[in-house]
């Protein structure tokens, strides 16, 4: 809440200046902007665990937090009490094969939780994928279990390459394997791409590893399948897994722009040609099975890409997103519905400068108005057939940053849309933010959490944006320069939006928080969020943010 001061007429100008100076600290004090709708608590410090990958899960009916931290072939598990905000146990594991590297954690429920990792076989230049059962009761690991070994060298997951298509710097350090779950969480898919046999795209047929397991990690089927067309012909848009163990690959043929859904079951291929709009361009789509067993494919579409040239002459491409496109199919591959949802011009203009709005209006005359560099970050299909679509503007450019030219990473507006099972838009929201930095993602981007009746978007913001109106442009938050931990909350039913400033990370209970990262935010139980931070002196701490009753 902003602080308002009424100043009456004073006899002395010096008195006016003195009172104004006295008021400045209160006007600049970030705590006056913080929401009173949340309780904020900081735990006592505990010994730090240095690790590249840190994962957090709510376990044991939301009473405890399980943290799993991986540093090469050393993994540490920690159990925390949600109520007591203290560390209960800590265990360290080093009994991994050589060249082990974390891939993912599967948390189906507290009885089915697995640590998935890869291990490089140096002599044969292949990779093996392993799993270890995790006991949520005490945070212990079971023995190593080999799931499969690739037939040849692995260069990366095709699913991950789709996620970061067109933004090369964002794709650094991604795992070579991708883990996916079916809608009912009964089936698990692990996919990967082998090294091409031929460097000429017109002659090379991609080989995609697809291994399917049940939720007890029993193998159902798995092999390296050969794509039916060469790399020069197809653009792979999405991968998915069905409740019956079939895998889906959505492809778009270049030049003719035909779409096909490739369905693999036990290595056998069935092709389904799709009669959908051929004029649209896609970066990435999601393929998911619905509660009734049908298949839904959805993604952001564009009429084309833009070429941008910076002041130094460097050229980059920008995907100009016009809206959402989705279609549904039955189990036999018959097209049921196809829907194109265009972003309204007034919606696109929200929170833009007059100059940007003018440019958008000019582009609208040619049918090219859109939201640039919008990336799909979450797509959720609900049991009632509705779905929620979350995107974020993400791009990297060579720019002047302070006094030198650097690769600058930008994370900007969030676009959130809910569509019912009839294809009607229930709500569509543009949530403004403007983040920039030079250390990759760093402390930028957003953590999205779907709670029981609300959608939470947590991120670091500039304090000037706490009461931003739709006619204003958000002030930029520079990565590493403090910031306010902020959340947008969208009511799932009505679409009403609230914005809350939760904490000034430079001063939480008199403590400055370091190494902020949105991946370390998680929901422990309904309306209660935690964030693990570094407190200096080789100490970590837990920040608890709870919605007041």
Buried (B, 14 or more C-beta within 10 A) or exposed (E): EEEEEEEEEEEEEEEEEEEEEEEEEEEEBBEBBBBEEBEBEBBEBBEBBEBEBBBBBBBBEEEBBBBBBBBBBBBBBBBBBBEEBEBBEBEEBEEBBEBBBBBBBBBBEBEBBBBBBBBBBEEEEBBBBBBBBBBBEEBBBEEBEEBBEBEBBBEBBBBBBBBBBBBEEBBEEBBBBBBBBBBEBBBBBBBBBBEBEEEEEEEBBBBBBBBBBBBEBEEBBBBBBEBBBBBEBBBBBBBBBBBBBBBBBBBBBEEEBBBBBBBBBEEEEEEBEBEBEEEBBBBBBBBBBBBEEBBBBBBBBBBEBBEBEEEEEEEBEBBBBBBBBBBBBEBEBEBEEBBBBBBEBEBBBBBBEEEEBEEBEEBBEEEBBBBBBBBBBBBBBBEEBBBBBBBBBBBBBBBEBEEEEBEBBBBBBBBBBBBEBEEEEBBBBBBBBBBBBBEBBBBBBBBBBBBEEBBBBBBBBBBBBBEBEEEBBBEBBBBBEBBBBBBBBBEBEEBEBEBBBBBBBBBBEEBBBBBBBBEBBBBBBEBBBBBBBBBEEEEBBBBBBBBEE
